[in-house]
């Protein structure tokens, strides 16, 4: 059976070819978004997220590098010529690699599901800004390898509010 990221990659070209509107966007959650309006009121939005971070502490350091793939599905509730209110669901899977100066390393996988409510405002016919409020449910698996201590694994889960600002540019208008 094909995994979700593979299905997204295979489906995306067909969605763009059949969609009246499609575009590209960026979010405050370090993600590239690819909105595709499938019908007048339904939009699918594949996304790619990344993280690169280096923390220094007490003479040591840790480096984080990660990549996430996901998709959002949204339905318009109300639409005017310049505003659009929508609700939907974002599903995401992130993989992150951590390395430390002391030789330790780790891998984490995080899966999340977030119902969202959004309001989009068209700055021009092709450029829009949106604000989203969601409530995310997350679960993570972490595996650490530490010199002298061996391998350890842990799992965690959490939930909470999430917000983001999104800029979208539409090509099909």
N, C-alpha and C positions, 0 to 999 in steps of 0.2 A: 504494500500500500504506500502511495506517495505521501510524503510529509507536507505539512501546510506551506512552508517556504517554497518548496518545489512547485506546488500547485499555483501559488501566487505568481511565480515567474512565468509559468506556462500560460496562465490566464490573462496576464496583463496586456500583451500585444493585441489579443482579440478584443478586450474591453476598449482600448484606445481606438481601434479601427471602427468599432460600431458606435462609439459615443459621440454625441453632438458637442460636448464640452469636455475638455481635459486640461490639465495644467500641472504646475509644480509649485510646491510651497516649502516653507521652513517654519519650524516651531521653536518655542523657547525651551523645549525638552530635547534639544540637539538632534532633531530629526528632519529628514527630507521627506516630503509628502507628495503624493501623485494623485490628486483628485480626478475622478472620472465620473461625470454625471451620466448614469445609465438610463434614467428616465427623467422627466421633469421634476420629480420629487425624490428620487433615490440617487445617492452618491456613494460610490466605493472609493476608499482612499488607502491604497497600499503605502507603507512607510518603511524607511530605513533609518535606524537610529545608531549613534556611535558615542563612545566615551573614550577619552584619553585624558589621563590625570596622573600627576606625580605629586606625592605628599612627602615632605621632609619633616623629620621629628628626631630629636635627641641624637643627632649624628647619623641617623639612618634614613632610608627612604623606601617607599612603596610606589609601584607604577601599576596603573589600571588601564587596560585596553579592552574594549568590548564592542560588539555589534549586535544589533537587534533588528528583527523583521516583524512586521505586523500589518494589520489591515483594520480600517474603520469602515463601518457601514452606517449610513445616516439617512433619515427621512425628514424632509422639510415639513415643518408645522405651519409656518406662515411666511409669506414672501411678498415683498414690495419691490419696486424697481431698484432700490438701493440696499435693502436689508433682507436678511433671511434668518429665521429661527429654525434650529434643527435639533433632533435628538438621535442618538445612535449608540453604537457599541464599538469600542476599540479593543482589539486583542493583540497582544505583543509577546514575543519570546526573545530574551536577551541572553547572550553568552559573553562572559567577562573573564579575562585572564589577569591574575595579579602576580607580580614578581617583586621580590624584596632584595635589598642589598645583602642580607645575611644568607642568601641562597634559598630562602623559602619561596614557595609558589602556591598558587591555588587557582581553581576554576569554579565559576558559579554559573548557574542557569536559573533565570527568573522568568516565570510566566505570569502574565497579568491580563485581567479582564476589567474593563472600565465602562460602565454606562455613562454617557456624556450628554450635556445640554450645551448648545452653542448658539452664538449670535454673530452673524457675519455682516459686515458693512462694506459695500462696494465703493472704493475710493475713485476708481475709473471703471469703464466697462470691462476691463481685463484684470484689474488689480483689486484685491479685497483683503481686509484685515478681520480676524475673528477672535473671539474670546471663548474659551471652553471651560466648563466646570464639570468635573466627574467625580465618581466615587470608585476607587480602584481596589480590586482584590488581587493580592500577589502571593505567590509561593516561590521559594528559592531552595536550591540544593547547592551546597558548597563542599568542595573537597580541597583540603590543604595538605601540602607536603612540606615539612619542616626538617632541616638537618638535625639529626640527633633525636628527634621526636617521632619520626615516621609520618604516616598518613592518617588524617582524621576526616570525618564527614559530618555534616550537619544539615538540617532542614529547618526552614523558617517560613512563616506566613504572616501576612499583615493586610490591613485594609485602611483606607483613609481617603480624604478629599484630595483631588488633584486639579490643578488649573494650568492652562497654557494659553499663550497668544500665538496665533498662526497668521502668516502672510501667504496668500495664494495668488499666483498669476495664471490666468486661464488663456489658453491658445485658441480654443474653438469658438470664441464669441465674435 
